[in-house]
Every structure is written in structure tokens, then in C-alpha cells.
Amino acid sequence: MWREQPNQSCFSVTTGERPWRVAALAVALLVLVPLLALAWNAAQGSEGLWSHLGRYVLPRAGLNTVLLLAGVGGIAAVLGAGSAWLVSAHDFPGRGVLSWALLLPLAMPTYIVAYAYLDLLHPLGPVQGLLRTLLGIDSPRDFRLPDVRSLGGCIVLLGFVLYPYVYLTTRAMFLTQAGGLLDAARALGVPRRALFIRVALPLARPALAVGVALVLLETLNDIGASEFLGVQTLTVAVYTTWISRGDLPGAAQIALGMLLIVTLLVWLERHGRRRQRYAAGQRPRPMQAQRLHGVAAVVALALGAIPVLIGFLLPALYLAGSGIARLHSHGVSPALRDSAWNTVMVAGCATLATLLAGLAVAWALRLAQARRRTRLAGACLRVASLGYAVPGTVLAIGLLSPLGWVDIGIGEALRPFGVEPRQWLMGSMLALVLAYALRFLAIAIGSIDAGLARITPSLDQAARCLGQSAGGTLRRVHLPLLKPAMAAAALLVFVDAMKELPATLMLRPVNVETLATWLYADAARGAYEEGAVAAFLIVLIGLVPVVLLARSGMSQETRCANASAGREAA
């Protein structure tokens, strides 16, 4: 960042900066509207309604939610940190493939994994049928595995799907840790087997806390897997209270309780690492991987492959086989084609809206940094990023009243022209686009802001001295340089919007399906063969960002290894 030089006019307040400040403020206020409406709706509930919820709904749903969060967080922490240490600190045949394969469960939405395992582990399904054949048992009554439709089954499945969030954050820490710290610990007599517990894990606690917090937020956002597996959570309670009972105040009260849980999770994550600092030298040396041979190498490969097998490979193979068989026998139905088109159209529009809003917020902050007055712009950026931490059901409940108010206002404005009142936004594709944009705005803001940070401020200075306004500087200088960051953000937003289920279920137009809701409806009525095609398409598209992320991670590991080799050669 350059120093201000009041004597030169080109360093004065940027021409055309005010519209960007207004746009950033408008985006931040738009994010706050559903949260404020949620509190307003919750306050409308009667005392009798709250007593009913407190007596019959919240105890069971609240307990299940707490147990689900604790169980999934524990499994994800163990699997994520353990697998990250396994592929970072050890070298064995297959390690290169395993290091990126451990990311594959990210392509699996939780509701799709639950959908797949419901059929795979059914008493008459392929897994139990194969086991009975091997054991020589004919009747399912004589041999049956524990029912996956349970709280325990939900915890295990979600844990094996969501652990990559922990794996990503902790492995990044392991790759960038100074290898000298581990060497010093060994020199002080710490056994190699104890390095993980006594040295590496404490250093990775901040990364572990961030990863677990993301896992818990995704668990709280889940609705499909919990409902498929028969687990009554707060998220399911919000959906059933509104859809089945038409009780908006009651749903808002439960959603407000979920929002408090989200706030608590974020506070605990930050509080737990408030006094933790990690510092490395200017040239940190990554850890040297221990070479494994024989039985140890086979065991390491098997342990690392188990999460990939359960979290991705088995359900993916099932979906591929069922989907291909369905397409071969019945082809693609017109309804499924319409659902795929609706999915692409809504996700594409939401991606465009999210990128434009994210660009406005990030660019307003960039302009404010040039004048060193970042309080308002920084606050707008933080508020605009809140949506990602809000579960889809909570956001949808918060949007219902504002959308209704806008419809009423439009109806009143058009009444003198003889236009009959109707639902302009409520239950429309535009409502879905708005919900997706608010939910995933943080992804676009983070990516664009990081891209802007890599552009030297001297380019801004030169453009302003040449008479360019704020918009001209962005259009002619920064946008060409921001293409990679915006492309990455667009891909992530598009895939996340395509997979979003809770908000889609609550805000979609009547008789309009997306791939996610098509799968949900088929699973609800037990038509697993038809839903397999939709699930396979979702997973196939979701693999794209995971592959790119894996390639990025492999490049980072290669850079660390090359840097280490270069220093040793020097």
C-alpha cells in the first residue's frame, strides 16, 4: 500500500467511489434482513405455542442435535487429523494417490450418502445379501446388521463424509510446519511415535479447530441425511413445523435457537485459540516423511483407504451402477431433464448474482484501504460473509416474511393499473437465486478479496494518475487480473448452489424440481432406482472442484518438497 501524498491530485478521493460504498452497504443490509425478520417472526409466537414446542419438540430434537454434533465432530477430527498426519509424516506405496483421494468425499453431499447407504445396507440389499451368502444363511431374519436408520448410523455416515474439512486444514498446517521443531523434539528424547500427540497436534490445534467448526456447521445445515435416517434434529423440526403445520412463528423460534447454536460454535472456535500463536522462520523446513516398508506400509495404506472407501467409493460405485442401469432400461425421463435444466439455470443465475455482489463488497474495501478508512467497508465485508454460517433452513425461514412484504408492496403499487395481487417473489426462482446468493456470498467475497490482495496497489495509483475513475480502474486494470480468482469462486458457488437442499425445499416454486429435490422426493417415497440418476449427476459435477482442489494441494506439496531439496543442496 502506498503512502498518501496530499500534494498530488491523483491521490485524492477516488472519483466514483461513493456508489461502491453504497453497493457494499446495500449487500450487507440485504444479508441482515432475513436475520432480523427471523427474530421478528419468532417474537410473534404465542406463549402456548412455545410451551408446546418446549414440551414435545425441542427436548428430543435438541438432544439429537447435540449428540449428532458431538459424534460427527469427534469422528471428523480423528479421521481428518489422523489421515493428514499419515500422508504427511510417512512415505509408503500409494501415498501420492491417497493424499488427493482423501478429498473425494467432499464431492458427496450428506443426503446422497445417506440415500446410497439406505439401499446398500438394506436387509435385502447387496451388502447384507453378500454376507449371508458367505455365511451360508438363507433368511434375512437369521442374520441382520444394525439398522443404519438410527442416530448412530447418521453420526458415522456424516463423520466419514465431512472429515475432509479437517483433513484440509490440518494437512496444510503439517506441510508448512517447520521441520526443525520436530527434529528438536526428537533430539530432546521424544519418541517418533509420540511426535504427533506431543508436538504436531498441539501446533495444529488452530487448524483443527477451524476444520471441526466447518464440520459442525455443515452438520447443522443437513436435513436430507437426518430425515432419511430417521433422526429428528432441529433442522428437521424447522422444516416440518413450517411445511407440515404451516407454523411460521414456531419454525422461526426453532431457527433462532439454531442460530444461537451457530453463534456459540463460532465463539467457541475463536475462544479456544485466542491465545494460540504459530510463528515460523523465514525459511521453514517441512517435515521429512518416514519411509515405511512391508507390513507397516500395507497397514498405512489400508488405514488411509478406509475413509475414502466408506465416504466416497462405495456410494459412488453404487450410484454409478444404479444410474447407468436406470438409463439403459428407461432412458432419461422428461421430468428429470427439466429438473437438471432448473438446477443449472438457478445455480447459474445465483453464481452471477453472487459474483457481482462479492465484487462490489471486495472492491469497496479495496478503495477504502487506499484512503485508510476501512471501518465501514470492513464491517460490510464481515456482515456480508455471515450467510455461509447460517444453515439453509434458517435462512429460508428468515426470507419468507421479507419476500411476502415485497409481494404485498408490489401488489399495492400495481393495483391502480388493474393488476391482480399475486406472489411475485414468494415461491419463485428469484427467491431461490436470492437465497443461494446470500448463503454462498462469503465464498465469492473471500476469493475476490484474496485475488485483489495479490495485485500491487501501484497499479491503482497509476490508473488514478491517468484519470481513471473507480469503475474504470476496476474494469480496465483489475478485472483482467481477477479472472482466475473469479473463475474459482464461480465454480465453487455453482456446485454448492446445485447441491443445496434445505433452502431449495422451502423456497422453490410449486411443482418445480431441482436435482436435489428430485432425489429427496424419490427417497421419500422409496423409489431409489429413479433417484440414483439425479444423485449420480450431482456427484459427477461435484467432483470438478474437488479435483481442482486436489491438484492445488499436490502442487503445494511439490513446492514444499522442491524448496526443501533446494535448501539441502545449497
Secondary structure, 3 states (H helix, E strand, C coil): CCCCCCCCHHHCCCCCCHHHHHHHHHHHHHHHHHHHHHHHHHHCCCHHHHHHHHHHHHHHHHHHHHHHHHHHHHHHHHHHHHHHHHHHHEECCCHHHHHHHCCHHHHCCHHHHHHHHHHHCCCCCHHHHHHHHHHCCCCCCCCCCCCCCCHHHHHHHHHHHHCHHHHHHHHHHHHHCCHHHHHHHHHCCCCHHHHHHHHHHHHCHHHHHHHHHHHHHHHHHCCHHHHHCCCCCHHHHHHHHHHCCCCHHHHHHHHHHHHHHHHHHHHHHHHHCCCCCCCCCCCCCCCCCEECCHHHHHHHHHHHHHHHHHHHHHHHHHHHHHHHHHHHHHCCCHHHHHHHHHHHHHHHHHHHHHHHHHHHHHHHHHHHHHHCCCHHHHHHHHHHHHHHHCCHHHHHHHHHHHHHHHHHHHHHHHHHHCCCCCCCCCCCHHHHHHHHHHHHHHHHHHHHHHHHHCCCHHHHHHHHHCCCCHHHHHHHHHHHHHHHHHHHHHHHHHHHHHHCCHHHHHHCCCCCCCHHHHHHHHHHCCCHHHHHHHHHHHHHHHHHHHHHHHHHHHHHHHHHHHHHHHHHHC
